[in-house]
């Protein structure tokens, strides 16, 4: 007669081979924890020496991950643990412990005479101790992670804001240089203030807001003066004036592409939801529409000569639809100027152009004759 034995309990083994795993608490890596405290030491009000004191106490705990619910007390005497703190002076070491306690990272559990030692049971196992309890900092590991992540997001947003401000100011300087105009007297002072503010690690938010307002005023001034309503502008400035953008050959005028119809333009404007979100007021005049087109072209980093070609080839209404499409899909279009040129080359008045390279055309809720799609 043979006796069958379950596969989970081989011969000679009393415990199950595949026991049901018990639920364990989330453990913490001590060196990751130390890195978080080092990164956040200014926010926690700690100095470098305080972090060194914490490192010495963490090195005393048993090897392996740290359990927030376990016994996490450093009971090594101060005279011995000073060697783990690079030979720090005892008074400075104790002041570091006091600052860690004030920051809520440790608890000082000292005996009546100030000694630090463990307490054992009858089998010699440590069940309690007097010394420095590191449970608070171990329990706050998740909180420290979220704080570090939030501060990193704030630093990234500040870095993007500073880069955007610097790029906008450089674009104003390029536009003024291209128009061969004398630079305003306050421009050099603004440049100096901008350089000093952007070099600071943590600039004053109000100072950044003031600089952004001044740069925005310069942008409006450059845009307003680069779009004069005069009809005598020369075409030798390579598309730097509105009149050059608006001028088209007579055969195009015969097709009605150059004619600015305020009523029809308002209808096209109502369908261009992306541009309308930036400019809620519908331009009623030719010069106002040209000024908006120039601002949108600067925002999209479009070449002004290409914008002039789009107006000459497609007219006001279809160019409006093309710009609205570029704003909506700006994240996926790496070279807006080249993409607008491909739209111009595929444009056929009164007929839809073929798709280019498998790229879809403008959305159907912005109907534009002659654009891809």
VENRAQUI-V610995 format. One line per field, one symbol per residue. phi: phi as a letter, one per 40 degrees, with the letter a starting at -180 (. if undefined). A space follows every 50 residues. Layout:
phi->???
This chain:
phi->.bbcbcccbccgbccccbcccccbcccbcccccccccccbccccgbbccc cccccccccccdchcccccccbbcbcccccccccbfgccccccccccccc cccgcbbcbbcccgcbacbbcccgccbaabibccddcccccccccccccc cccccccccccccccccccccccccccccfbccdcccccccccccccccc cbccdcccccccccccccccccccccbccccbcccccfgcbccccccbcc cccccgccccbdccccccccccccccccbccccbbccccccccccccccc gccccccccccccbgcccccccccccccbcccbcbccccccccccccbdg accccbggcccccccbcbcgcdh
